[in-house]
Each structure stands twice: as C-alpha cells, then as structure tokens.
Amino acid sequence: MDDMSAMDDMKIDGILIDQSRIAERVKELAARISADYGGKNLLAVGILKGAFMFFSDLIRLVEVPLFVDFIVSSSYAGDKTTGDVKVYSDIRHPVANMDVLLIEDIVDTGISLKYLRERLLRMSPKSLKICTLLDKKDRRIADVHIDYNGFEIPDEFVVGYGIDYNDRFRNLPHIAVVKKSSRGFGIV
C-alpha cells in the first residue's frame, strides 16, 4: 500500500488538546526551564521532524541565553515503531560540559529517546534533561525519565503541532486523534 492509499484509510477523529491549552502549557514549561537553567550553559537540542513546532514555541519563551541544535532521527514507519532507531542528521554543536535539554514531541515506547539520551551522554555533557510535549506512559517499553512533560495522553495515535502520520498533518495547530476508517479520510 502506498502512502496515499494509507492516507485514505486514516481519519482525524477529534481534537485531544486544543491550540490554547498547548500554548498555555508551553508557557508554563518555558518558565520552569528558565528558572532551572539560570546561569547555566544551555544547549537546547530539538529532535526533528516532529518536535519542530514545540521546540520553536518553547525556546522563544525561555528567558535564559541558550544554544540551539537539532538531531533528525526516527524509528517509525507509518503508525508503527520499527524499534530500530536511525539518525539521519546529528547535532553539530559541542556537547561536552554543556547543560543539554533534549526536546521531543512525543514519548511513546521510549526506545528512540533512550537511544538518543545514551548517545548524548557518551559526549560528556555537564547535565542532560528531557522535555517532551506528550507522554504516552501506557506504551513505554524503555525506561526513560522525563524531566519536563507537557501532557500525559492515552494510548491513541495522534497528529498535529508537528507530529505526523507518514509526513502528513504536521501543520495542524492542535493535537488530534487519528483512527483507521473504512469511510476514507476526513476531518470530524
């Protein structure tokens, strides 16, 4: 089944977290991060592609100087994790002796995040913390500690606010639940 055929079988089934709740929570997380990182040498690392909206909104509200870098990785094919983490583009900023904040869109099984965390720890940061917009604790396989969490969500497949299904739906301003549908693609 090609990507477009798969798209025809998906349906947005409702908004889980609206735009205003996201904005409010991002502001709260930024205030906590600002308080925790005052006077520190902060490197904010966004995990792309999914975290780009969350990352951008969050760091604009952080009130301490910081460096920015990105890592592009994935372990998903469609709506399923492969369990095999691939890094397509690595960070370029030196990590040694930096206070690193790894910023993710959603923690599901935790496999990718655990892999990236261990990879960054081998680079000798002064500290390493994790911030995520969404946490699906019910699906956790790998043990990963989340320092800053936006929302805990149920075991639903979600899209929007940077999160995708086969590279679609990233542009939605909210978090929506996606369901397989025999009726084809549509927005409820």
C-alpha positions, 0 to 999 in steps of 0.5 A: 500500500502506498502512502496515499492509499494509507492516507485514505484509510486514516481519519482525524477523529477529534481534537485531544488538546486544543491550540490554547491549552498547548500554548498555555502549557508551553508557557508554563514549561518555558518558565520552569526551564528558565528558572532551572537553567539560570546561569547555566550553559544551555544547549537546547537540542530539538529532535526533528521532524516532529518536535519542530513546532514545540521546540520553536514555541518553547525556546522563544519563551525561555528567558535564559541565553541558550544554544540551539541544535537539532538531531533528525532521527526516527524509528517509525514507519507509518503508525508503527515503531520499527524499534530500530532507531536511525539518525539521519542528521546529528547535532553539530554543536559541542556537547561536552560540559554543556547543560543539554535539554533534549526536546521531543514531541512525543514519548511513546515506547521510549526506545528512540529517546533512550537511544538518543539520551545514551548517545548524548551522554557518551559526549560528556555533557555537564547535565542532560534533561528531557522535555517532551510535549506528550507522554504516552506512559501506557506504551513505554517499553524503555525506561526513560525519565522525563524531566519536563512533560507537557501532557500525559495522553492515552494510548491513541495515535495522534497528529498535529503541532508537528507530529505526523502520520507518514509526513502528513498533518504536521501543520495542524495547530492542535493535537488530534486523534487519528483512527483507521476508517473504512469511510476514507479520510476526513476531518470530524 
